[in-house]
Amino acid sequence: MSVGVERVVKFLRDNDNYCILCHKNLDGDTLGGAYALFYALLEIGKKSKVQVMGKEHMEKFDFLYPKSGCELSFDVENFITVDVADLMLLDENFRDKAFSLCIDHHDSNKIPARLKFVDHERAAACELIYLILKELGVNLNKNILNCLYTGICTDTGCFKFSNVTPLTHKIAAELIEKGADFSSINFYMFDNKTRARLQLEKEIISNLEYYFNGRCALVFVTQQIINNVNATKEDCADIAYIPACVHGVCVAITAKQEQEYCYKISVRARNGYSANIFCRRFGGGGHEAAAGCMVNGNIGLVREKLICALKEEFLF
């Protein structure tokens, strides 16, 4: 059961020495939320640090990271997860930790934390972080403002997704009013693309497959395609929106090859179809409009599994 914001604030005030954990395949919400909390804890005299998967780093999020020397050395007493729905999304060295607090907005959340502040009706984990920091009474400095805005704008597709609520806009308005660099953040999150990224998008569009009278779009992004266009991991971020943009498509599936016989499946759904329910069939999950999972096999087998699941789940 999720606790209230007051309980979370009391926990943060009464304790110290925090390690804030992000999910693998970094995005603006997990990283922005983690560092917004980090900067806030610094303001109230607490020690904390942010832990990502291995050495994972995305250049476009460089402005979120603290200056050298801010993250002090200390013995961790409390582990906090931000925007993490499942243990498998954490660095394997941290999956067996005793989690003190989980902050998340996924309906499929399975993190076994002592305190859980989870609300799947929030557009982003950063909305929940915002509520915590307001109750905590910290000054929303430039670092915090930019972290929170980044998390909210990226998890809402620049406020285009169906998860956006009136509160989302109210929070964003306050962040902008207080000085968040919204224009430059929106540009670097959504409009700034490398040549490799543009080539990758061209390949994806060329390889789109359509099923069930155009209601479903499926695309396989193989390692060969990625290597041919010299795309980096960062170039491959957010590619799931491409098949979802096609007129008439209700369920869009992007299957990105992770290993020879393993594909990361990203599903985007609309018009009453649930990406979350679909991905749960394969052990994954997420939101109604956006979810993910892993499926093993070669392209032919993975395609067959996905098409069969679409028929059974959505009665296509």
C-alpha positions as protocol buffer text, in pm:
chain_id: "A"
residue {
  index: 1
  type: MET
  ca { x: 0 y: 0 z: 0 }
}
residue {
  index: 2
  type: SER
  ca { x: 126 y: 345 z: -87 }
}
residue {
  index: 3
  type: VAL
  ca { x: 196 y: 587 z: 196 }
}
residue {
  index: 4
  type: GLY
  ca { x: 119 y: 959 z: 190 }
}
residue {
  index: 5
  type: VAL
  ca { x: 366 y: 1235 z: 108 }
}
residue {
  index: 6
  type: GLU
  ca { x: 386 y: 1338 z: 476 }
}
residue {
  index: 7
  type: ARG
  ca { x: 520 y: 991 z: 570 }
}
residue {
  index: 8
  type: VAL
  ca { x: 783 y: 1014 z: 297 }
}
residue {
  index: 9
  type: VAL
  ca { x: 896 y: 1359 z: 414 }
}
residue {
  index: 10
  type: LYS
  ca { x: 921 y: 1239 z: 776 }
}
residue {
  index: 11
  type: PHE
  ca { x: 1137 y: 946 z: 663 }
}
residue {
  index: 12
  type: LEU
  ca { x: 1370 y: 1174 z: 466 }
}
residue {
  index: 13
  type: ARG
  ca { x: 1406 y: 1416 z: 757 }
}
residue {
  index: 14
  type: ASP
  ca { x: 1461 y: 1147 z: 1021 }
}
residue {
  index: 15
  type: ASN
  ca { x: 1724 y: 948 z: 829 }
}
residue {
  index: 16
  type: ASP
  ca { x: 2044 y: 1000 z: 631 }
}
residue {
  index: 17
  type: ASN
  ca { x: 2305 y: 843 z: 400 }
}
residue {
  index: 18
  type: TYR
  ca { x: 2088 y: 770 z: 97 }
}
residue {
  index: 19
  type: CYS
  ca { x: 2167 y: 585 z: -225 }
}
residue {
  index: 20
  type: ILE
  ca { x: 1915 y: 673 z: -496 }
}
residue {
  index: 21
  type: LEU
  ca { x: 1877 y: 403 z: -762 }
}
residue {
  index: 22
  type: CYS
  ca { x: 1779 y: 456 z: -1128 }
}
residue {
  index: 23
  type: HIS
  ca { x: 1648 y: 196 z: -1371 }
}
residue {
  index: 24
  type: LYS
  ca { x: 1856 y: 63 z: -1659 }
}
residue {
  index: 25
  type: ASN
  ca { x: 1820 y: 225 z: -2002 }
}
residue {
  index: 26
  type: LEU
  ca { x: 1824 y: 570 z: -1848 }
}
residue {
  index: 27
  type: ASP
  ca { x: 1552 y: 818 z: -1932 }
}
residue {
  index: 28
  type: GLY
  ca { x: 1472 y: 1170 z: -1820 }
}
residue {
  index: 29
  type: ASP
  ca { x: 1226 y: 1065 z: -1549 }
}
residue {
  index: 30
  type: THR
  ca { x: 1444 y: 821 z: -1355 }
}
residue {
  index: 31
  type: LEU
  ca { x: 1757 y: 1036 z: -1383 }
}
residue {
  index: 32
  type: GLY
  ca { x: 1580 y: 1370 z: -1340 }
}
residue {
  index: 33
  type: GLY
  ca { x: 1385 y: 1242 z: -1042 }
}
residue {
  index: 34
  type: ALA
  ca { x: 1690 y: 1089 z: -878 }
}
residue {
  index: 35
  type: TYR
  ca { x: 1901 y: 1403 z: -910 }
}
residue {
  index: 36
  type: ALA
  ca { x: 1616 y: 1635 z: -809 }
}
residue {
  index: 37
  type: LEU
  ca { x: 1594 y: 1433 z: -487 }
}
residue {
  index: 38
  type: PHE
  ca { x: 1973 y: 1433 z: -454 }
}
residue {
  index: 39
  type: TYR
  ca { x: 1995 y: 1813 z: -481 }
}
residue {
  index: 40
  type: ALA
  ca { x: 1706 y: 1854 z: -234 }
}
residue {
  index: 41
  type: LEU
  ca { x: 1866 y: 1625 z: 23 }
}
residue {
  index: 42
  type: LEU
  ca { x: 2188 y: 1823 z: -17 }
}
residue {
  index: 43
  type: GLU
  ca { x: 1991 y: 2140 z: 66 }
}
residue {
  index: 44
  type: ILE
  ca { x: 1871 y: 1998 z: 399 }
}
residue {
  index: 45
  type: GLY
  ca { x: 2214 y: 1871 z: 498 }
}
residue {
  index: 46
  type: LYS
  ca { x: 2175 y: 1504 z: 409 }
}
residue {
  index: 47
  type: LYS
  ca { x: 2428 y: 1279 z: 237 }
}
residue {
  index: 48
  type: SER
  ca { x: 2317 y: 1104 z: -80 }
}
residue {
  index: 49
  type: LYS
  ca { x: 2439 y: 971 z: -412 }
}
residue {
  index: 50
  type: VAL
  ca { x: 2280 y: 849 z: -733 }
}
residue {
  index: 51
  type: GLN
  ca { x: 2351 y: 500 z: -869 }
}
residue {
  index: 52
  type: VAL
  ca { x: 2289 y: 405 z: -1234 }
}
residue {
  index: 53
  type: MET
  ca { x: 2332 y: 73 z: -1412 }
}
residue {
  index: 54
  type: GLY
  ca { x: 2706 y: 5 z: -1439 }
}
residue {
  index: 55
  type: LYS
  ca { x: 2867 y: 289 z: -1632 }
}
residue {
  index: 56
  type: GLU
  ca { x: 2553 y: 380 z: -1825 }
}
residue {
  index: 57
  type: HIS
  ca { x: 2562 y: 740 z: -1942 }
}
residue {
  index: 58
  type: MET
  ca { x: 2367 y: 948 z: -2192 }
}
residue {
  index: 59
  type: GLU
  ca { x: 2528 y: 1267 z: -2317 }
}
residue {
  index: 60
  type: LYS
  ca { x: 2202 y: 1457 z: -2361 }
}
residue {
  index: 61
  type: PHE
  ca { x: 2144 y: 1438 z: -1986 }
}
residue {
  index: 62
  type: ASP
  ca { x: 2483 y: 1585 z: -1894 }
}
residue {
  index: 63
  type: PHE
  ca { x: 2323 y: 1904 z: -1760 }
}
residue {
  index: 64
  type: LEU
  ca { x: 2147 y: 1702 z: -1488 }
}
residue {
  index: 65
  type: TYR
  ca { x: 2464 y: 1569 z: -1328 }
}
residue {
  index: 66
  type: PRO
  ca { x: 2618 y: 1752 z: -1030 }
}
residue {
  index: 67
  type: LYS
  ca { x: 2955 y: 1920 z: -1039 }
}
residue {
  index: 68
  type: SER
  ca { x: 3251 y: 1719 z: -917 }
}
residue {
  index: 69
  type: GLY
  ca { x: 3273 y: 1693 z: -541 }
}
residue {
  index: 70
  type: CYS
  ca { x: 2902 y: 1712 z: -462 }
}
residue {
  index: 71
  type: GLU
  ca { x: 2860 y: 1338 z: -413 }
}
residue {
  index: 72
  type: LEU
  ca { x: 3046 y: 1255 z: -92 }
}
residue {
  index: 73
  type: SER
  ca { x: 3180 y: 920 z: 24 }
}
residue {
  index: 74
  type: PHE
  ca { x: 2979 y: 753 z: 302 }
}
residue {
  index: 75
  type: ASP
  ca { x: 2833 y: 422 z: 415 }
}
residue {
  index: 76
  type: VAL
  ca { x: 2485 y: 381 z: 269 }
}
residue {
  index: 77
  type: GLU
  ca { x: 2206 y: 332 z: 521 }
}
residue {
  index: 78
  type: ASN
  ca { x: 1900 y: 375 z: 300 }
}
residue {
  index: 79
  type: PHE
  ca { x: 1830 y: 272 z: -58 }
}
residue {
  index: 80
  type: ILE
  ca { x: 1566 y: 463 z: -256 }
}
residue {
  index: 81
  type: THR
  ca { x: 1436 y: 363 z: -600 }
}
residue {
  index: 82
  type: VAL
  ca { x: 1301 y: 626 z: -841 }
}
residue {
  index: 83
  type: ASP
  ca { x: 1083 y: 533 z: -1140 }
}
residue {
  index: 84
  type: VAL
  ca { x: 1181 y: 166 z: -1102 }
}
residue {
  index: 85
  type: ALA
  ca { x: 894 y: -82 z: -1140 }
}
residue {
  index: 86
  type: ASP
  ca { x: 1082 y: -411 z: -1115 }
}
residue {
  index: 87
  type: LEU
  ca { x: 1400 y: -546 z: -955 }
}
residue {
  index: 88
  type: MET
  ca { x: 1524 y: -665 z: -1294 }
}
residue {
  index: 89
  type: LEU
  ca { x: 1551 y: -300 z: -1400 }
}
residue {
  index: 90
  type: LEU
  ca { x: 1819 y: -238 z: -1138 }
}
residue {
  index: 91
  type: ASP
  ca { x: 2192 y: -303 z: -1152 }
}
residue {
  index: 92
  type: GLU
  ca { x: 2229 y: -668 z: -1048 }
}
residue {
  index: 93
  type: ASN
  ca { x: 2456 y: -562 z: -759 }
}
residue {
  index: 94
  type: PHE
  ca { x: 2164 y: -379 z: -596 }
}
residue {
  index: 95
  type: ARG
  ca { x: 1871 y: -613 z: -650 }
}
residue {
  index: 96
  type: ASP
  ca { x: 1908 y: -784 z: -312 }
}
residue {
  index: 97
  type: LYS
  ca { x: 1925 y: -465 z: -107 }
}
residue {
  index: 98
  type: ALA
  ca { x: 1672 y: -372 z: 161 }
}
residue {
  index: 99
  type: PHE
  ca { x: 1488 y: -80 z: 2 }
}
residue {
  index: 100
  type: SER
  ca { x: 1372 y: 192 z: 237 }
}
residue {
  index: 101
  type: LEU
  ca { x: 1163 y: 389 z: -10 }
}
residue {
  index: 102
  type: CYS
  ca { x: 1019 y: 336 z: -358 }
}
residue {
  index: 103
  type: ILE
  ca { x: 894 y: 637 z: -558 }
}
residue {
  index: 104
  type: ASP
  ca { x: 718 y: 535 z: -878 }
}
residue {
  index: 105
  type: HIS
  ca { x: 420 y: 587 z: -1107 }
}
residue {
  index: 106
  type: HIS
  ca { x: 391 y: 242 z: -1269 }
}
residue {
  index: 107
  type: ASP
  ca { x: 82 y: 32 z: -1203 }
}
residue {
  index: 108
  type: SER
  ca { x: 300 y: -278 z: -1238 }
}
residue {
  index: 109
  type: ASN
  ca { x: 538 y: -180 z: -956 }
}
residue {
  index: 110
  type: LYS
  ca { x: 690 y: -482 z: -778 }
}
residue {
  index: 111
  type: ILE
  ca { x: 967 y: -322 z: -569 }
}
residue {
  index: 112
  type: PRO
  ca { x: 963 y: -466 z: -213 }
}
residue {
  index: 113
  type: ALA
  ca { x: 1030 y: -141 z: -28 }
}
residue {
  index: 114
  type: ARG
  ca { x: 951 y: -62 z: 336 }
}
residue {
  index: 115
  type: LEU
  ca { x: 778 y: 258 z: 224 }
}
residue {
  index: 116
  type: LYS
  ca { x: 613 y: 288 z: -117 }
}
residue {
  index: 117
  type: PHE
  ca { x: 503 y: 620 z: -262 }
}
residue {
  index: 118
  type: VAL
  ca { x: 342 y: 494 z: -582 }
}
residue {
  index: 119
  type: ASP
  ca { x: 66 y: 657 z: -785 }
}
residue {
  index: 120
  type: HIS
  ca { x: 6 y: 524 z: -1136 }
}
residue {
  index: 121
  type: GLU
  ca { x: -219 y: 819 z: -1216 }
}
residue {
  index: 122
  type: ARG
  ca { x: 80 y: 1053 z: -1215 }
}
residue {
  index: 123
  type: ALA
  ca { x: 236 y: 1123 z: -1556 }
}
residue {
  index: 124
  type: ALA
  ca { x: 592 y: 1094 z: -1425 }
}
residue {
  index: 125
  type: ALA
  ca { x: 782 y: 997 z: -1113 }
}
residue {
  index: 126
  type: CYS
  ca { x: 904 y: 1356 z: -1113 }
}
residue {
  index: 127
  type: GLU
  ca { x: 550 y: 1470 z: -1033 }
}
residue {
  index: 128
  type: LEU
  ca { x: 576 y: 1269 z: -711 }
}
residue {
  index: 129
  type: ILE
  ca { x: 924 y: 1405 z: -640 }
}
residue {
  index: 130
  type: TYR
  ca { x: 783 y: 1756 z: -686 }
}
residue {
  index: 131
  type: LEU
  ca { x: 510 y: 1686 z: -426 }
}
residue {
  index: 132
  type: ILE
  ca { x: 773 y: 1553 z: -185 }
}
residue {
  index: 133
  type: LEU
  ca { x: 1001 y: 1854 z: -226 }
}
residue {
  index: 134
  type: LYS
  ca { x: 715 y: 2100 z: -183 }
}
residue {
  index: 135
  type: GLU
  ca { x: 616 y: 1929 z: 143 }
}
residue {
  index: 136
  type: LEU
  ca { x: 983 y: 1914 z: 244 }
}
residue {
  index: 137
  type: GLY
  ca { x: 997 y: 2289 z: 202 }
}
residue {
  index: 138
  type: VAL
  ca { x: 1324 y: 2302 z: 10 }
}
residue {
  index: 139
  type: ASN
  ca { x: 1416 y: 2583 z: -226 }
}
residue {
  index: 140
  type: LEU
  ca { x: 1356 y: 2473 z: -585 }
}
residue {
  index: 141
  type: ASN
  ca { x: 1690 y: 2589 z: -722 }
}
residue {
  index: 142
  type: LYS
  ca { x: 1788 y: 2582 z: -1089 }
}
residue {
  index: 143
  type: ASN
  ca { x: 1927 y: 2227 z: -1069 }
}
residue {
  index: 144
  type: ILE
  ca { x: 1609 y: 2091 z: -914 }
}
residue {
  index: 145
  type: LEU
  ca { x: 1386 y: 2282 z: -1155 }
}
residue {
  index: 146
  type: ASN
  ca { x: 1567 y: 2148 z: -1460 }
}
residue {
  index: 147
  type: CYS
  ca { x: 1570 y: 1792 z: -1325 }
}
residue {
  index: 148
  type: LEU
  ca { x: 1197 y: 1792 z: -1253 }
}
residue {
  index: 149
  type: TYR
  ca { x: 1103 y: 1956 z: -1583 }
}
residue {
  index: 150
  type: THR
  ca { x: 1317 y: 1706 z: -1776 }
}
residue {
  index: 151
  type: GLY
  ca { x: 1147 y: 1412 z: -1611 }
}
residue {
  index: 152
  type: ILE
  ca { x: 798 y: 1544 z: -1672 }
}
residue {
  index: 153
  type: CYS
  ca { x: 847 y: 1657 z: -2032 }
}
residue {
  index: 154
  type: THR
  ca { x: 1018 y: 1334 z: -2139 }
}
residue {
  index: 155
  type: ASP
  ca { x: 767 y: 1097 z: -1978 }
}
residue {
  index: 156
  type: THR
  ca { x: 479 y: 1289 z: -2137 }
}
residue {
  index: 157
  type: GLY
  ca { x: 631 y: 1318 z: -2484 }
}
residue {
  index: 158
  type: CYS
  ca { x: 647 y: 1694 z: -2443 }
}
residue {
  index: 159
  type: PHE
  ca { x: 295 y: 1691 z: -2295 }
}
residue {
  index: 160
  type: LYS
  ca { x: 141 y: 1497 z: -2586 }
}
residue {
  index: 161
  type: PHE
  ca { x: 71 y: 1162 z: -2418 }
}
residue {
  index: 162
  type: SER
  ca { x: -260 y: 1059 z: -2263 }
}
residue {
  index: 163
  type: ASN
  ca { x: -100 y: 1038 z: -1918 }
}
residue {
  index: 164
  type: VAL
  ca { x: -95 y: 1420 z: -1895 }
}
residue {
  index: 165
  type: THR
  ca { x: -333 y: 1565 z: -1635 }
}
residue {
  index: 166
  type: PRO
  ca { x: -422 y: 1921 z: -1529 }
}
residue {
  index: 167
  type: LEU
  ca { x: -180 y: 1879 z: -1237 }
}
residue {
  index: 168
  type: THR
  ca { x: 98 y: 1794 z: -1485 }
}
residue {
  index: 169
  type: HIS
  ca { x: 51 y: 2130 z: -1654 }
}
residue {
  index: 170
  type: LYS
  ca { x: 24 y: 2312 z: -1320 }
}
residue {
  index: 171
  type: ILE
  ca { x: 352 y: 2163 z: -1199 }
}
residue {
  index: 172
  type: ALA
  ca { x: 525 y: 2239 z: -1530 }
}
residue {
  index: 173
  type: ALA
  ca { x: 394 y: 2596 z: -1517 }
}
residue {
  index: 174
  type: GLU
  ca { x: 539 y: 2647 z: -1170 }
}
residue {
  index: 175
  type: LEU
  ca { x: 874 y: 2502 z: -1276 }
}
residue {
  index: 176
  type: ILE
  ca { x: 883 y: 2737 z: -1575 }
}
residue {
  index: 177
  type: GLU
  ca { x: 774 y: 3032 z: -1363 }
}
residue {
  index: 178
  type: LYS
  ca { x: 1058 y: 2966 z: -1118 }
}
residue {
  index: 179
  type: GLY
  ca { x: 1320 y: 2945 z: -1393 }
}
residue {
  index: 180
  type: ALA
  ca { x: 1341 y: 2598 z: -1550 }
}
residue {
  index: 181
  type: ASP
  ca { x: 1523 y: 2612 z: -1885 }
}
residue {
  index: 182
  type: PHE
  ca { x: 1219 y: 2463 z: -2062 }
}
residue {
  index: 183
  type: SER
  ca { x: 1299 y: 2581 z: -2415 }
}
residue {
  index: 184
  type: SER
  ca { x: 1651 y: 2441 z: -2433 }
}
residue {
  index: 185
  type: ILE
  ca { x: 1548 y: 2123 z: -2250 }
}
residue {
  index: 186
  type: ASN
  ca { x: 1265 y: 2060 z: -2498 }
}
residue {
  index: 187
  type: PHE
  ca { x: 1500 y: 2118 z: -2790 }
}
residue {
  index: 188
  type: TYR
  ca { x: 1767 y: 1874 z: -2670 }
}
residue {
  index: 189
  type: MET
  ca { x: 1514 y: 1613 z: -2558 }
}
residue {
  index: 190
  type: PHE
  ca { x: 1298 y: 1612 z: -2872 }
}
residue {
  index: 191
  type: ASP
  ca { x: 1440 y: 1803 z: -3169 }
}
residue {
  index: 192
  type: ASN
  ca { x: 1818 y: 1768 z: -3164 }
}
residue {
  index: 193
  type: LYS
  ca { x: 1919 y: 1456 z: -3363 }
}
residue {
  index: 194
  type: THR
  ca { x: 2244 y: 1313 z: -3494 }
}
residue {
  index: 195
  type: ARG
  ca { x: 2280 y: 1206 z: -3855 }
}
residue {
  index: 196
  type: ALA
  ca { x: 2297 y: 846 z: -3735 }
}
residue {
  index: 197
  type: ARG
  ca { x: 1963 y: 889 z: -3559 }
}
residue {
  index: 198
  type: LEU
  ca { x: 1803 y: 1022 z: -3877 }
}
residue {
  index: 199
  type: GLN
  ca { x: 1941 y: 726 z: -4074 }
}
residue {
  index: 200
  type: LEU
  ca { x: 1806 y: 491 z: -3807 }
}
residue {
  index: 201
  type: GLU
  ca { x: 1461 y: 649 z: -3834 }
}
residue {
  index: 202
  type: LYS
  ca { x: 1476 y: 605 z: -4212 }
}
residue {
  index: 203
  type: GLU
  ca { x: 1553 y: 232 z: -4167 }
}
residue {
  index: 204
  type: ILE
  ca { x: 1271 y: 189 z: -3917 }
}
residue {
  index: 205
  type: ILE
  ca { x: 1017 y: 355 z: -4147 }
}
residue {
  index: 206
  type: SER
  ca { x: 1134 y: 140 z: -4439 }
}
residue {
  index: 207
  type: ASN
  ca { x: 1095 y: -182 z: -4237 }
}
residue {
  index: 208
  type: LEU
  ca { x: 753 y: -124 z: -4081 }
}
residue {
  index: 209
  type: GLU
  ca { x: 516 y: -420 z: -4097 }
}
residue {
  index: 210
  type: TYR
  ca { x: 137 y: -376 z: -4072 }
}
residue {
  index: 211
  type: TYR
  ca { x: -117 y: -626 z: -3939 }
}
residue {
  index: 212
  type: PHE
  ca { x: -490 y: -651 z: -3872 }
}
residue {
  index: 213
  type: ASN
  ca { x: -601 y: -397 z: -4133 }
}
residue {
  index: 214
  type: GLY
  ca { x: -339 y: -148 z: -4025 }
}
residue {
  index: 215
  type: ARG
  ca { x: -439 y: -141 z: -3658 }
}
residue {
  index: 216
  type: CYS
  ca { x: -104 y: -287 z: -3554 }
}
residue {
  index: 217
  type: ALA
  ca { x: 244 y: -181 z: -3666 }
}
residue {
  index: 218
  type: LEU
  ca { x: 553 y: -389 z: -3593 }
}
residue {
  index: 219
  type: VAL
  ca { x: 919 y: -318 z: -3662 }
}
residue {
  index: 220
  type: PHE
  ca { x: 1237 y: -513 z: -3589 }
}
residue {
  index: 221
  type: VAL
  ca { x: 1549 y: -310 z: -3517 }
}
residue {
  index: 222
  type: THR
  ca { x: 1837 y: -556 z: -3545 }
}
residue {
  index: 223
  type: GLN
  ca { x: 2197 y: -511 z: -3442 }
}
residue {
  index: 224
  type: GLN
  ca { x: 2286 y: -519 z: -3811 }
}
residue {
  index: 225
  type: ILE
  ca { x: 2067 y: -216 z: -3878 }
}
residue {
  index: 226
  type: ILE
  ca { x: 2212 y: -34 z: -3578 }
}
residue {
  index: 227
  type: ASN
  ca { x: 2568 y: -112 z: -3686 }
}
residue {
  index: 228
  type: ASN
  ca { x: 2504 y: -16 z: -4049 }
}
residue {
  index: 229
  type: VAL
  ca { x: 2404 y: 339 z: -3952 }
}
residue {
  index: 230
  type: ASN
  ca { x: 2663 y: 364 z: -3670 }
}
residue {
  index: 231
  type: ALA
  ca { x: 2390 y: 438 z: -3416 }
}
residue {
  index: 232
  type: THR
  ca { x: 2483 y: 467 z: -3050 }
}
residue {
  index: 233
  type: LYS
  ca { x: 2269 y: 357 z: -2757 }
}
residue {
  index: 234
  type: GLU
  ca { x: 2162 y: 718 z: -2721 }
}
residue {
  index: 235
  type: ASP
  ca { x: 2057 y: 729 z: -3088 }
}
residue {
  index: 236
  type: CYS
  ca { x: 1829 y: 432 z: -3019 }
}
residue {
  index: 237
  type: ALA
  ca { x: 1642 y: 600 z: -2734 }
}
residue {
  index: 238
  type: ASP
  ca { x: 1269 y: 665 z: -2780 }
}
residue {
  index: 239
  type: ILE
  ca { x: 1244 y: 491 z: -3117 }
}
residue {
  index: 240
  type: ALA
  ca { x: 916 y: 331 z: -3009 }
}
residue {
  index: 241
  type: TYR
  ca { x: 727 y: 649 z: -3093 }
}
residue {
  index: 242
  type: ILE
  ca { x: 801 y: 609 z: -3468 }
}
residue {
  index: 243
  type: PRO
  ca { x: 556 y: 325 z: -3552 }
}
residue {
  index: 244
  type: ALA
  ca { x: 310 y: 476 z: -3301 }
}
residue {
  index: 245
  type: CYS
  ca { x: 281 y: 789 z: -3518 }
}
residue {
  index: 246
  type: VAL
  ca { x: 125 y: 607 z: -3813 }
}
residue {
  index: 247
  type: HIS
  ca { x: -237 y: 700 z: -3883 }
}
residue {
  index: 248
  type: GLY
  ca { x: -479 y: 423 z: -3787 }
}
residue {
  index: 249
  type: VAL
  ca { x: -232 y: 229 z: -3571 }
}
residue {
  index: 250
  type: CYS
  ca { x: -372 y: 141 z: -3228 }
}
residue {
  index: 251
  type: VAL
  ca { x: -91 y: -89 z: -3112 }
}
residue {
  index: 252
  type: ALA
  ca { x: 268 y: -19 z: -3215 }
}
residue {
  index: 253
  type: ILE
  ca { x: 544 y: -267 z: -3133 }
}
residue {
  index: 254
  type: THR
  ca { x: 917 y: -202 z: -3164 }
}
residue {
  index: 255
  type: ALA
  ca { x: 1139 y: -509 z: -3122 }
}
residue {
  index: 256
  type: LYS
  ca { x: 1500 y: -405 z: -3067 }
}
residue {
  index: 257
  type: GLN
  ca { x: 1760 y: -679 z: -3071 }
}
residue {
  index: 258
  type: GLU
  ca { x: 1960 y: -692 z: -2748 }
}
residue {
  index: 259
  type: GLN
  ca { x: 2137 y: -1023 z: -2804 }
}
residue {
  index: 260
  type: GLU
  ca { x: 2137 y: -1279 z: -3085 }
}
residue {
  index: 261
  type: TYR
  ca { x: 1812 y: -1440 z: -2968 }
}
residue {
  index: 262
  type: CYS
  ca { x: 1671 y: -1176 z: -2736 }
}
residue {
  index: 263
  type: TYR
  ca { x: 1455 y: -874 z: -2824 }
}
residue {
  index: 264
  type: LYS
  ca { x: 1349 y: -581 z: -2611 }
}
residue {
  index: 265
  type: ILE
  ca { x: 984 y: -513 z: -2689 }
}
residue {
  index: 266
  type: SER
  ca { x: 843 y: -160 z: -2657 }
}
residue {
  index: 267
  type: VAL
  ca { x: 467 y: -126 z: -2699 }
}
residue {
  index: 268
  type: ARG
  ca { x: 264 y: 191 z: -2748 }
}
residue {
  index: 269
  type: ALA
  ca { x: -116 y: 167 z: -2743 }
}
residue {
  index: 270
  type: ARG
  ca { x: -421 y: 388 z: -2775 }
}
residue {
  index: 271
  type: ASN
  ca { x: -798 y: 375 z: -2835 }
}
residue {
  index: 272
  type: GLY
  ca { x: -872 y: 143 z: -2543 }
}
residue {
  index: 273
  type: TYR
  ca { x: -587 y: -104 z: -2599 }
}
residue {
  index: 274
  type: SER
  ca { x: -353 y: -169 z: -2305 }
}
residue {
  index: 275
  type: ALA
  ca { x: 23 y: -190 z: -2361 }
}
residue {
  index: 276
  type: ASN
  ca { x: 61 y: -288 z: -1996 }
}
residue {
  index: 277
  type: ILE
  ca { x: -169 y: -591 z: -2018 }
}
residue {
  index: 278
  type: PHE
  ca { x: -4 y: -704 z: -2341 }
}
residue {
  index: 279
  type: CYS
  ca { x: 350 y: -686 z: -2198 }
}
residue {
  index: 280
  type: ARG
  ca { x: 250 y: -866 z: -1879 }
}
residue {
  index: 281
  type: ARG
  ca { x: 191 y: -1175 z: -2094 }
}
residue {
  index: 282
  type: PHE
  ca { x: 569 y: -1183 z: -2142 }
}
residue {
  index: 283
  type: GLY
  ca { x: 665 y: -1092 z: -1784 }
}
residue {
  index: 284
  type: GLY
  ca { x: 695 y: -718 z: -1843 }
}
residue {
  index: 285
  type: GLY
  ca { x: 469 y: -424 z: -1774 }
}
residue {
  index: 286
  type: GLY
  ca { x: 441 y: -48 z: -1756 }
}
residue {
  index: 287
  type: HIS
  ca { x: 151 y: 187 z: -1832 }
}
residue {
  index: 288
  type: GLU
  ca { x: -170 y: 153 z: -2031 }
}
residue {
  index: 289
  type: ALA
  ca { x: -27 y: 359 z: -2316 }
}
residue {
  index: 290
  type: ALA
  ca { x: 338 y: 252 z: -2294 }
}
residue {
  index: 291
  type: ALA
  ca { x: 497 y: -68 z: -2166 }
}
residue {
  index: 292
  type: GLY
  ca { x: 781 y: -308 z: -2234 }
}
residue {
  index: 293
  type: CYS
  ca { x: 906 y: -666 z: -2199 }
}
residue {
  index: 294
  type: MET
  ca { x: 1167 y: -909 z: -2330 }
}
residue {
  index: 295
  type: VAL
  ca { x: 1097 y: -1191 z: -2578 }
}
residue {
  index: 296
  type: ASN
  ca { x: 1347 y: -1462 z: -2670 }
}
residue {
  index: 297
  type: GLY
  ca { x: 1393 y: -1625 z: -3010 }
}
residue {
  index: 298
  type: ASN
  ca { x: 1493 y: -1542 z: -3365 }
}
residue {
  index: 299
  type: ILE
  ca { x: 1300 y: -1284 z: -3565 }
}
residue {
  index: 300
  type: GLY
  ca { x: 1056 y: -1538 z: -3702 }
}
residue {
  index: 301
  type: LEU
  ca { x: 974 y: -1686 z: -3363 }
}
residue {
  index: 302
  type: VAL
  ca { x: 948 y: -1349 z: -3191 }
}
residue {
  index: 303
  type: ARG
  ca { x: 718 y: -1221 z: -3465 }
}
residue {
  index: 304
  type: GLU
  ca { x: 500 y: -1531 z: -3429 }
}
residue {
  index: 305
  type: LYS
  ca { x: 480 y: -1490 z: -3049 }
}
residue {
  index: 306
  type: LEU
  ca { x: 384 y: -1124 z: -3078 }
}
residue {
  index: 307
  type: ILE
  ca { x: 119 y: -1174 z: -3345 }
}
residue {
  index: 308
  type: CYS
  ca { x: -35 y: -1467 z: -3155 }
}
residue {
  index: 309
  type: ALA
  ca { x: -45 y: -1260 z: -2836 }
}
residue {
  index: 310
  type: LEU
  ca { x: -214 y: -973 z: -3023 }
}
residue {
  index: 311
  type: LYS
  ca { x: -484 y: -1209 z: -3151 }
}
residue {
  index: 312
  type: GLU
  ca { x: -547 y: -1363 z: -2809 }
}
residue {
  index: 313
  type: GLU
  ca { x: -529 y: -1046 z: -2601 }
}
residue {
  index: 314
  type: PHE
  ca { x: -704 y: -797 z: -2827 }
}
residue {
  index: 315
  type: LEU
  ca { x: -915 y: -1033 z: -3037 }
}
residue {
  index: 316
  type: PHE
  ca { x: -775 y: -889 z: -3360 }
}
